[in-house]
Amino acid sequence: MPTKELTYREDWLSVGREEWAGTQDRIRAAAAALEWRLLPVEDAPAMPGLGIKAAIEQLRLPRVSRVAWSSELAPYGFYGIEANYRNGRVQVFIVDRGTECLPVVSYFWKVAGDVTEGAPLSRK
């Protein structure tokens, strides 16, 4: 099995920055608490399912392997989407305000060597 070297990067996005400034720790905790599901997911509720699908299309996320949703940020929905690029893996976290979905933070692991899609990566 090839050796894996992982470099982790956290990027806070400028969309909705004014609203989410100062709540990064709360969002990080919500992201850490998500229960990821491998695709295909057949039992997703309509609201998160449609929000996740729209985000994947609009953000043009390739080779999505896992998704997650929660109500940790109630009254807003909170979604995670994991996509796989040739040079690494990204997890994008989205806040659903009911009228719009805002991507607020992404985690990117640059990968050298083979990594199985959907395999958990550490945020250390």
C-alpha positions in Angstrom: 0.0 0.0 0.0 1.4 3.4 -0.9 2.6 5.8 1.8 0.2 8.7 2.3 1.4 12.2 3.2 -1.4 14.6 4.2 -1.2 18.3 4.5 -4.3 19.9 6.0 -5.6 23.4 5.3 -8.7 25.3 6.7 -10.2 28.1 4.6 -12.9 30.4 5.8 -14.9 31.7 2.9 -15.8 35.3 2.3 -19.5 34.5 1.6 -21.5 35.5 4.7 -18.4 36.5 6.6 -20.2 39.3 8.4 -22.8 37.0 9.8 -20.5 34.1 10.8 -17.6 36.2 12.1 -16.8 35.2 15.7 -18.6 31.8 15.5 -15.8 29.8 14.0 -15.5 27.6 17.1 -19.2 26.8 17.0 -19.0 25.9 13.3 -15.8 23.8 13.8 -17.6 21.9 16.6 -20.7 21.3 14.4 -18.4 20.0 11.6 -16.6 17.7 14.0 -20.0 16.3 15.2 -21.3 15.4 11.7 -22.1 11.8 11.0 -20.8 11.2 7.4 -22.6 8.9 5.0 -21.1 7.2 2.0 -23.0 7.8 -1.3 -25.5 6.9 -2.4 -27.7 8.1 0.4 -31.3 7.0 0.0 -32.9 8.2 3.3 -31.9 11.9 3.3 -34.7 14.3 4.3 -35.8 16.5 1.5 -34.4 19.8 2.8 -30.8 18.7 3.3 -30.9 16.4 0.3 -32.0 19.2 -2.1 -29.5 21.7 -0.5 -26.6 19.3 -0.8 -27.5 18.4 -4.4 -27.7 22.1 -5.3 -24.4 22.9 -3.6 -22.6 20.1 -5.4 -23.9 21.4 -8.7 -23.2 25.1 -8.1 -19.8 24.5 -6.6 -18.9 21.9 -9.2 -17.6 19.5 -6.7 -16.0 16.4 -8.4 -16.3 12.8 -7.3 -18.4 13.4 -4.2 -17.9 10.4 -1.8 -19.6 11.4 1.4 -22.2 13.8 2.7 -23.6 14.8 6.1 -26.3 17.0 7.6 -27.3 18.2 11.1 -29.3 20.7 13.0 -26.4 21.7 15.3 -26.7 25.3 14.0 -30.5 25.5 14.4 -32.5 27.3 13.3 -30.2 26.8 10.3 -29.4 23.6 8.5 -25.8 22.5 8.4 -24.3 20.3 5.7 -21.0 18.7 4.9 -19.9 17.5 1.4 -16.7 15.6 0.7 -15.3 15.7 -2.8 -12.2 14.2 -4.3 -9.7 16.0 -6.6 -6.7 14.4 -8.2 -4.4 16.2 -5.8 -6.5 15.9 -2.6 -9.8 15.8 -0.8 -12.0 18.7 0.3 -14.8 18.9 2.8 -17.1 21.9 2.3 -19.4 23.0 5.1 -22.6 24.9 4.2 -25.2 26.8 6.3 -28.7 26.5 4.9 -30.7 29.6 5.9 -33.8 28.5 4.2 -33.6 31.0 1.4 -29.9 30.4 0.5 -27.1 28.0 1.2 -23.8 29.6 2.3 -20.5 27.8 2.1 -18.7 29.0 5.2 -15.5 26.9 5.5 -13.6 24.2 3.6 -11.0 21.7 4.7 -8.5 20.6 2.1 -6.1 17.7 2.4 -3.3 17.6 -0.2 -2.6 14.0 -0.8 0.5 12.4 -2.2 -0.1 8.7 -3.1 -3.3 6.7 -3.2 -6.1 7.4 -0.6 -9.4 5.5 -0.7 -12.3 7.8 -1.5 -14.5 8.2 1.5 -11.8 7.1 4.0 -11.8 9.4 7.0 -9.0 11.9 7.3 -7.8 13.5 10.5 -8.1 17.2 11.3 -5.0 17.3 13.5 
